[in-house]
Amino acid sequence: MGPTQSRPTDPLSQTPQPTRKESRLGPWRSARQSIRSSLGYDVSCMEEDIIPDDIFTKIQEDDILPQIPIGRHHPVPRKGVEDDDMRTLHTNKFYANTFLGKQNQPIWTHPYSLWWGKGLAELGMVQTWGMCVSHIEEADLVYEPGEPANSYVNPPHKQHIVLTAVELDARTTLTTDTHLPFSVNINLGPHSTPHEPKITFPVVQGMSFVTAGYRDATPMLHTGRRGFVDMTGPTLLGRNVKYRLNDKNGHRWVVYVNPVVDIDYDAASFRMLNKNTLLGPPGFKGTIQVAKNPLGSEGEAMYDRACGAFVCEAKLSATVQDSKGSYTFKYTKIGRSPLLMFVLPHHIQSLDPDMRKQVTNLQLRTSTKGMATAVWADRLTFVEPNMPVTMHFGPWNPTLASNANVRYPPEVLAFITAVAERDLRRAMTERIPQETMYYAGKAFAKFATILWVIKDILGHDAIATTGLNKIKQEFSKYVENQQRHALYYDDSWKGVVSSAGFTDSSADFGNTYYNDHHFHYAYFIYTAAVIGYLDPEWLYRGNHKAWTNMLVKDFAESDYNSRDYPFFRAFDWWHGHSWAKGLFESADGKDMESTGQDAFSSFAMKMWGKIIGDANMERRGNLMLAIQARSYNTYIYLQTGNRNHPVRYVQNKVCGVLFENKVDHASTYARHSTMCICSYFGLAPELVHGIHMAPITPATSLIRPRAFVKEEWDKFFSNGKANVDGGWRSVLYANLAIVDPKASYAFFRDGIDGFWDEQWIDAGASRTWYLVWAAALGELAKGGK
C-alpha cells in the first residue's frame, strides 16, 4: 500500500492531452447531448474568456520532484468516479460525499441539500433509489439543551422532494463526472447500463433549482413524512409545464417539467398516485426542476421566468488594482431563460454595486450560513476594497501605512533581546518533532519567527546568522524527503501526502487522507519565506523553491489546467474560507475548525509569493485574507446582533466547529452528547475559542476586529478566567493585545505576580514573538509608527 519508488512513464507525454475546455465539457457534451440538442438550448458562457489581468496564473510547471516517490494505490477508492486520470479530483469540495463511503450522505449546495436515497427505509420515509432534496427551516432545528445552546443541527434524512424514476431499483448505481471546483454531475442508473444513466443532476453551488435530466425514464416524485396536501396544475409556459405542490407543513414547491422537442408530452400525464407520490409518463426525455417558494406569487413569477434553463458550471477569475480586489463567478448555463442564482450573506455585503439592481426579494435559509438571496445573473462579481497589501512579517494593523516601522522603546528592546537569546538557544537545541508534518511545521515556524525578530527588530545579524544556518540544515531534511514519514505524490487523488497514514487513517491528523493540508503545509511555506527573506540566495540553491511551491500547489493550485493538483483544494472561494476535512465520509459535510490556521495559510502563501517575486501569488493571498476576514465575521465570529445563526446560539460568540449541516461550540471529536459526536480538541473555552485565535500572526489583526475580541474576552476570559494551564494561556493573552496591548505586554513581560512559566507558551510560538506582538500593537495604538 505504500508508494512506488519511481515514476512510471507519464502517459500524458505520449498521448495528446485534451484542452481544458474539452476535458471539462466533453462528458457533459456526450452524456447530455440528447437533452440539450433536442431542446434546442443554447449553452451560454461556455467560451473561455481571456482576462489579461487574471491573478489565477501558474505557480510553476507541473513536475513531481525526483525525491518525492509516486503511489497509485491510495487506501480510499474512487467510487463511481467516471472522469479519467487526466482530470484532477477535488478531495475537499462540497460534493465529496458522492464518491466516499456508501455514497449516500448529503451534499449542500445552499440553500438545498441532496442525498441519494439508496433504499434507506426509516419511519416516515419513502424507500427510494432516487435523489432526495431537503430544505430545513429554522423552526425544525435540533438544539443541544442549554442557554445558549451548545450546538444545533439540521435534522438529517428529510425527504421534502424526491426526484426518481420507476426504472431505479436496488441495482441502481451512483456515478459522478465533470468534477470541477464549484460543480459536479451526479448520475443515477441501472447497474446493467452504468454509462447510460436514467437521471443526471448537474449540481452547482448556489443553484436556484434542483434539476434532473431524464433519459427515456418514467419520472416519479415523492415526499416523505405526511405527504402532499395537493398538486395544482398543469400550467403551460410555452413547452414547459408547471405544477404547484403544497405539503402538510405549509411549504410550497414549484415543479417544472421541460420535455425535449421531439416527444409528445401530455401536460395532464403527471398525476398523484397517493399523498406521497406523483407519477409521470413512461419514456420521458427532458428535465424536471424543483424549487421551494416562500414568496408566493412574487417568487413563483421569478421561477417561471427562470425555468427551463439550468446552471452546470462556474468559472472563477479575479483582478487586483492596488489594495482593491474583485473576483467573478462566470456561470455556464444550458437553456435560454435568464439565470437565477442564490448567494450567501457575505456575497451580498461585497456584491459589485453595479449588480445590486439584480438582487431579488427571494430568500431561503441555508443550513449554517443564514439566508441565501436570489440574484439574476450569469456572472457575479464581488469586491474587496481593503486588501492587506501592507502586511509583512511584523505586527500589523489595518491602519499601518506601507513601509511603516514600529518604534520600540529602548527598555522594551532590551527585554526582548534577553528573551530572544534564550528562545533561540532553546530552538537550536530542541529536536524538530518528526511524528507529524503538523508539529514539525509549527516548530519550524516558531524558530523562523525568532530569527526574524533577532534580525529585523533587534538588528543582531551575527546571532541571527548562527540560527539561520541551523534552521536551514534542519529544513533541508524535509526538502530532501528524509524525515521519518516521507511525503509521496498520490496519483489516485492527485496530491502530496504523508506516508504515515498508509496503515492508520488518523495518523498525522489525517494528512494522508487530505485533512488539513493548508494547516500542515502553511507552517513550512512560512518558514521558507522567512529563510528566503533573510538569505535570498537560499531560494535558488537546490530544490528549496520548487519544493515549497509544491506545497503551495497541493492546497492552493491556481492553474485550472494543472495536471498534478486540483484548483484550490482547501479554499472554497464561494464560501469564503477553507474546509479542513478530506477523504472522510461525513453525515454533516465538510468542516471549518480553525480560522486562525486557515488565515495563516493565506498569509504564508502571500508572504512566500512576495519573497519569490510571484506577484500574483501575493495578490491571491491578499484577496483571500480579505475574503476570509469578511466570511469569518459573518459566520464564525458571532458579535451581538449576528443574524446568520439562531439567537439561541449567538451568545457562544464563536462557532467552534462550523460544519455544512451543524454548528458545535466545542473543539474535539472526543465529546459525546445526546445528539452528536462533534469537534476536535475539547469543551473548555480556551480550546473552543483558542483554536480560532492560534497562531497569532500579522493576519490576526485583520480577521479579528476589536469589537468582537472585546465581546469574546469579556464573556469568557475576563476576571482571571484566561489564567488557564498550559500553552493556551499565551494564545489568550496574545489575542488580548488586539484590545488591550498594555495588559497583554505586561503578562508576557512579568507573568503572574512576577512569576513566569515557559509552559504557558504554546508549541508553535515563542515568548519573543508575543512580546514583539503586544509591544508593537501598543505602540500602534498610540500612533507610534
N, C-alpha and C positions, 0 to 999 in steps of 0.2 A: 504493500500500500504506500510505500514511500516514493520519493521522487526518483526519476531516472537520472543518470549522471551525465548524459549528453543529449543535445537537442537533435532530434531526427531531422532529416531533410525537410525543409519548410515547403509544403505543397503550394503555398501561395507564390513561391518563386518560380514554379514550373507551370502554373495554370493562370491564365489571365484572370485577374480579380475584377469582379463587377464593380461598377461605380457605386458610391454610397446611395445614390438615388435608386439604382436598380436593385441593390441589395435590400433596401428598406421596403420599396413599394412592390417589388416583384411578387412576394407572397400574397399581398393584398390584390394585386392586379390579376393574378391567376385564379385565386380561390374565390374571388368575388366578382369576376367578370360578368357572370350571368345576371347578377342583380343589377350591377351598375349600368351595363350596356343596354340591358332591356329597358331599364327605366329612362334611358337617355340622359342620365345625370351627368353634370359637369363635375370634374374634380378640380376644385379651386384651390389656389395657393400651393399647388403641387410643384411648381417650378422652384428651382433653387435660387434664392436671392443672393446676389453678391453684395455684401455690405463692407465697404472699403475699410471702415474703422472698427470692425467687429473685434472684440477683445478675445474671442474664443479662437485662439490660434495654437499651432503646435508648440509643445514644450521642447521635445526633441524627437528625432525619428525613432520609430519602434525598433527595438533591438534588445533582446534579452542578454544581459551581461554574461560573459563566459563563466563567472564564478557562481552564477545562480542556476542550479540544476532545474530541469523541467520535468514535471509529472503530468500524466494524462488520466489518472485514476483517482479523482477526489472521492472521499468517503460518501459524499452526498450525490446521489444520482440525479440526472437531469430528466425529471419525469414529464413526459408529454411535450417536451420542447422540440418543435419542428424546425426551427432555424438551424442552419448548418454551422459548421465551425468557423465560417468566415465572419459571423456576427458575434460581437462581444455580448455577454449577458449581464443583466443588471441584478446583482445579488441582493441589494439593499433597497430596492424600489417597492412601491406600494402594492404591486401585484405578485410579489414573490410567493405568497401562499398558493398560487395556482400551479406552481411546479415543485412544491415541497410537501413532504409527508403524504397525507391522504388526499391532498389537493382540494379539500372541501372546507377549509377555513375561509373566513371572509376577506375581501379586499375593499378598500374605501376609496371612492372617487370624490366624495364630498360634492353634493350632500348625501349621496346614496352609498350603500354598501351592497356588495353582491357576493353570493356564496353558492357553490354547487350543492344541490340537494343530496345527490349521491345515495338516494334511497333511505335517508335518515327517517326514522319513524319515532316520533315522540308525541306526547299528549298535546293536542291542539294543532298538530302539524299535518300537512298533506304530504304523503310519501311521494317523492318525485325524483327524477334524474335530470330535471331541468335547472335553470338558473333562478335562484331566489333573490328578490330585490327587497331591501329593507330601508326604512327611514324612521328613525326614533325621535319622538317628541320629548321635550324636557320633562313633561309630566310622567313619562314612562321610565325615567332613570331609576337605578337602584343605588341607594346610598349606604355606605357603611355607617352604623349608628354613631351618634356623637354630634356635637355642635362646636366647631364646624365639622362637617363630615370628613372623615379621613380619606375617603375615596368615593368616586362614583363610576358607574359602569353602564354602558348602553346594553340592555338585555340582548343576549345572542339568539340566533336561530329564529328570527322573526320573518315570517313569510307574508309580507304585505302584498307583493305581487310575485307570482312565479311565471316565468316565460319558458315554456317547454313545448314538446311535440309528442303526439301519440307514439311515434316511432322510437322514442327514447325509453330504454328499459334498463334492466340490471346489467346489460352488456355495454352500456354507454361508456365511452372514454372521454376524458377532457384533455385537449391539447392546446398549446399556445404557440403563436408565431408573431413575427414582426415585433420583437421585444425592443422598445425604444425608451428613452429617458422618461417620457410622460405618458406613454400609451402602450397597449398590447392588444392583441386579438385573441379571444378565447373561443375555442371551438368545442361543440358537443356533437358526437356522432356515434353510430353503432360501431361496436368493436370490429365487425366484419369489414367495414369500409372506413378505416381511420382517416384516410386522406380526402374523404368526401363528407365533411361534417354536415349534419342536418341544420344546425344553427351556429352562426358565428356572432359573437358580441365584440364590436370594436369598443374598447374601454379606454377612456382618456380622463385625466384629472379635470374636474370641473364640468363635465358634460351635463347638459340640461335634460337630456333624455337617456334612458337605458334603451339601447337599440339592439334588436335581434334580427339578423339576416337569415331568412329561411330558404332552404333549397328542397323543393319537392317534398314537403313535410306537411303534416296535419297539425296546425298550431293549437295549443291549449294554454289557457291562462288559469292559474289557481290563486287562491288566497288561503292562508291558514286561519287559525283562530275561529271566530264566529261567522266568517264568510262575508259575502257582499250583501248589502241591502237591496241594491237593484243595479241594472245596467240600462242606461239611456242611450238611444241611438238606433240605427246609424245616422250620422250626419255626413253628407257628401261635401268634400272640399276638393273639387276637381276629381282626380283619380284617387285621392286619399280619402279614407273613411275614418270618422271619429266616433268613439264610444266614450261615454262617461260612466265611471264606476264609483259608487259610494259604499264605504264599508261601515260596519256597525259601531266604529269608534268616531264616526262623524268626519272621517277624512275622505277627500275627493281625489280621484285619479282620472287622468285622461289617457286613452289608448288610441293610437293612430295606426291603421293598417294601410300600408303603402304597397299595393301589388305591382309586379312588373307589368309592362305594357302588353306583353304577348300572352297573357292569360285572361280569361273572363272571370271576373270576381263579382260574386253576388254579395252586395252590401248587407243583405239580411242573413248571410250564411253563418255569421258568428252568433252563437246562441248560448244561453245559460242552461247548462245541464242540471246544475244544482247550486246551492248557495255558495259553494267553494270553487266551482269550475265553469269556465267558458270554453266552448269548442269551436274551432274554425273549420274551413273546408279542407279536404284532402288535396295533396299535390300543390300546395301553396308555394309560390315563389315571390319574394319581396321582403320588406322589412316591417316589423311591428315595433312601435315606440311607445314607451310608457313614461309618465311623469306625474308627480304629485302636485296638486294645485290647491294651495292655501288661500288664493287671492280671488276666488270667484270668477266672475265674467271677465275682469281685467286680466287675470292670469291666464284664463282659457284663450283669450284673444292673442296673447303672446305665443302660447304654444301652437295655436292654429297657424300663426304666421311662420313659425319655425319648423313645423313638422315636414317630414319628407326628406330633409337634409340631416346629415349627422357628421360629427367630427370623428376623424380617425387618426390624427397625428398632430403633434405640436413641435415646432422647431424654435429653439431659443437663440437669440442674438443679444448683444449688449454693446454699448458705446460709452465712452467716458470723455468728458471735457473738464479739465482742471479737477475740482472736487465734486462735480456733478456726474452722476452715473445714471444710465437708463437701461432697462432690459425689456425685451419684447418677446412674447409668445406669438408666433405666427401659426395659425391652425390650417390644416388640410381638411377640407370637408368634402363629402360626396352629396350632391344634390344642389338645387338652385335656390332653395329658400335661404334667407339670412340666418346666420349662426347665432344662437343664444348660448352663452357660457356662464357658469357660476364662478364667482371669485370669493376669496376669503376676506375677512376684515382688514388684514394688513395690506391687501391689494387695494381695497377701496381707499385707504389712507394715502397710498402713494400713486394712485392712478393718474396718468398723464392728464392734466387739466383739459386738454383738447378732447378727451374721451368721456368726460363726465356727463355729457348730454346723452350718452348711450346707456347710462345706468338706469335700471328699472326699479319698480316697487316690489318686484317678486323676490321673496326671500324664503329660504328653507334652512332649518337648523342643521349644522354639522355635528358630528359625534363629540368632538372635543375642541372645536375651534370657533364657537359662536355661530353667527348667522352668515350663511352664504348668500350673496346677492347676484341676481342675474343681470348680465350686461350683453347688449347687442354688439358683437364684434367678431371678425375673423382674424383679428390680431389685437393684442392687448399690450400696452406699454406702461411701465411703471418707472417712477423717477425717484432716485435717492439724491437729494441736493447737497448733502453734507458728508461726503465720504471722509474717512480719517486719513487724508493724504499726508498729514504732517507727523503721523505716528511713527516712532522709530523704536530703538531698543529700550530707551529710557522711560521713566514715568511720564505720563501724558494726561492731559485732559482736553476736552473739546475746544477750549479757548486758546490752546497753545499755538502760537504762531510758528510758521515754518522756520527751521534752523534756530529756534529759540533755545537757550540754555538755562537750566535752573542754577541759581547761585546758592550754594550751601554755606551756612555759617562755618567759620573755622573750627569751632568746637564740635560741630556735627561731623565734619570731615575727619577730625582726629579720632572720634569714637568709632566711626565706620571703618577707618583704617585698621584699628586694633582688632575689630571683629572680623574684618575681611581676611586678614592674615591668618587668623585661627581657622576660619572656614575653609580657606584654600588648602592649608596643611591637611585638614581632615579630608577634603575632597580628593587630594592627591594620594592619600594613603588608603582610603576606603575602597573596597572591591566594588566594581560595577556589577550589580546583580544580574546574572545571566539566565535566571529561571524563566523570565518573560521579556519580550520586547518592551512591554509597557514599563516595567520597573527599571529596566536598563535605560530607556529613553528619559525617564524622569531624572535619573541620576546624572545623565549627560547634560540635560538642560540646566540642572542646578549648578553643576560645575561650570558650564559655559557662562551663565549669568554672573557668577562670582568673578570670572575672568574679565567680563565686560566692565563690571564695576571698578575693578582694580585698574584697568587700562583707561577707561573713558572718564570715570568720575574722580578717581584718586590720582591718576596720572603716574602710576608706578609701573613703568614699562618693563623693567628688568624682572620684577616679580611676576608680572603677567606672562612674560615670555616663558619663564620656567613652567608655569602651569599650562600654558598653551602647548608646549611640547608634550606634556603628559597626556592631555586630552586627545591630541592628535594620535598618539600611539594607541590609546585605548579605542578610539573611534575607528581606526584602520582595521581592527579585528572584525568589526561589523561590515565595513565596506568589502573586506575580503571574504566575508561569509564564514568566518572562523569561530563564531560564538557557539555556545552549547547547542542551541536549537537553530540550525541553519534555516535561512529563508529558501523557498523554492517557488518557481513560477508554475502556477496551476493552469494547465492548458485546457482544463474542462470548463472552469467558470471564469477564467481569464483574470488572474491577479497574482500578486506576490503574497505568500502566506508563510506562517511559521510551520516548521515541520513538527512542532511539539504536539499538534493535535491529530496526528495520524491514528493514534490509539485512544485518545481521550478528547472528546469534542469540547470540553470545558477548559482544556489546557490553554495557557496564555490568554485567558479571558475570551476564548472562542475565536482567536485570531485566524486559525486555520479555516474556520467557517465564516470568515469575513466580518466578524463582530469588531467594531471599534477601531477599524484601521486608521481612521482620521485622528483618533486619540493617540494610538500607539506610535504612528509614524511621524506625527507632528513634532514630537519631542526631538527626534533625530534631525528633522528638517530645520528646526530652530537652532539646534546645536551646530549644524553645518553652516547656517547663516552667520552665527557669531564667529565661528572659526574663520570663515571666509572674509568676514569684516575685519578681523584682527590680522589676518595674513592672506591677502588677496591671491598670492601666488599658489596657495594650497589648493585653490579651486581647480587649477589646471594641471595638478600633478595626479597621476594615476586615474582612478575612476571616481574620485570624490564627487565631482559634479554630476556625472552620469548616474551614479548610484543614488544620490539624493533626488535627482529628477525622477528616477524610477519610483521612489516612494510617493512623490507628488502625483505622478501619473496614476498610481494604483488607486488613490481615493479621490483625485481631483483632475482626472484627464480632461483636457479642454478641447480635444480634437474629435469631432463627430466620426471621423474616418479611421480612428485608431484601430489597429489590428489586435493589439495586446491588452487593452484596458477599456472598460466601459466609460462612457461620458459621465463624469462626476458620480462615482459610485455612492458616496456618502451624502453629499449636499443635495437637498431637494430644492431646486430653485422655485418650485411652485409653492411649497410650504414655507420656505424662507429659513430653513435650518436643516441640519443633518439628521439622519436616522442611524442609530447605533447597531441595530440588530441585523445580522447577516442571514446565513442559510439555516435558519431555525423556523420551523412551522410555528405559528403563533395565533391563538384564538383572538387576541386583541391587537394584532398587527404589529407594525414597527414601533419603535420607541425612541424617545429623546430622554436621556438620563443625566446629561451633564452639559449645561450651556457654557460653563467655564472652559471646558476642554474643546467643545465644538468651536467656540470663538477663537481659542488658541490655535486650532488647526488652520483657520483662515489667516490669523496673524502670522504664524510661522511661514505659510506659503507666501504671504505678502512680502515678508522680510527676505525670504530666500530669493524671490523674484527681483527685489531691489538690489541685493548683493551681487547676483549674477548678471544683472543688466537686462533681465527679461521684463520689459515694461508692462506687457500685457498680463503677465502673471501677477505682478504687483497690483495692477488695476483690478484684476479679478478678486484678489484678496481684499482690497479696499471696498469694492462693491459688496462682496459677501458679508463683510463686517457690518456695513451699513444696513443691509437687509436683516442680518441676524439681530442687531440692536432693535430693529423695529418689531420683528416677529417675537422675540423673547418677551418684550414688554407688552405685547398684545395677548400672548397665550400662556406664558410661563411665569413671569414675574407679575404678581397679582396685587397691584395697588388698589386701594379703596375705590370702588366705583367701576371696577373691571366688569364688563358686560358679556364677556366671552365664555364665562363659566357660571354655573349656578351660584346664586347668592350664598347658599349653604357651604360652598367650597372656598369662596374667595378669601375668607379670613385666614386661610392657611398661608397666604402670602406667596407661596411658591407651589408649583405643580408637583414637585417631587419627581415622579416619572410620568411623562406625558406619552401615552400610547395613542394609537389611532382610535381605539374604542373605549378607553377608560383613562382616568387620571388618578394617581395614587400618591398621597402625601407620605411617602416613605422612600427608602433607598436600598432595599435589599430583597432579593427573592427568597430569603430565608424566612420572611414573615408569612405566617398563615393566618387567614382570617376566615370569617364565615362566608365570605363572598368571593375571595380570590387569593391567589398566591402572587404577590407582586413586589417589585422593586429590587434593589441590588445590595445595599450595604447595611441598612438598619432603620430603626424608627426614631432614634434620638435626633432632636432638632439640628445639632451640629452636623450630623450626617446628611439628613434630608436637604438642608439648606446649603451646607458647606460644599457639597459636590457640584452645586451650581456656581460657587464662587471660585473654586480652585481650577487651574492655577491662577494666582494673581499676576497679571501681566499688564502691559500698557493698554491692552484692549478692555481690561476690566472697567476702566473709567468711561468707556464708550457704551458698553452694553448694560451697565448697572447705574441708572440715574440716581441722583442723590435722594430724591423724594421716596423712591422705592426702598433704597437701602435704609433710610431712617425708619420707615414704617416696619420693615422686617426686623431691624435691630431692636426697636422699642418693644415689639411684641414678644420676641423670642430670646434676645440676648442681653438686654439691659439689666442693670442692678446685679451684676456679678454672674449672670447666667452664662456669660461667654467663657468663664473660667473652667473649662472642661479639661478632662485629661487628654494627654497625647497631642499629636500634631494638628488636630483640628483647631486647637486654641489659636495657633498663629494665623490660620486661614481666617478665622472670625475677626481677629484684631486687625489684620491687614485689610480686610473688607471695610472695617470701621473707618479707615483712613479716608474713604470717599466723603464721609460726612463730618468726621472729627479727627483730622490728621494729627492734631496735638496729642490727643489721648492715645491714638494708635502708636505714635512715635515713643511716647512715654513708656508704653508697655514693652516695646522691643528694646528700649534702652535700659529700663530699670527692672523689668519683670514685675513680680508681685511683692510689694514691700521690700524691694531691693534684692529679692531672690530670683535668679534666672535658672531655668531648667531647659537644657537643649532638647529634651524630649517634646517640648511644645512646638518645635519646628517640624512641619510635615516633610516627608522624604523627598519631595520634588522641589523644595525651595531652601532658602538659607536665611539666617538672621541678617546677613549682609544685605540681601536684596530687600527684605522687608523694611530695614532701616532707611535705605535709599528711597524706597517707595513712599513711606509715610512722611519722611522729611521733605521730599520733593512736593508732595501734594500739599503739605503745609505751606511751603514757600509759594506754590502756585496760587493757593487760596489767598495769600497776602499780596499777590501780584508780583512776586519775586521771580521775574523771568529774565 
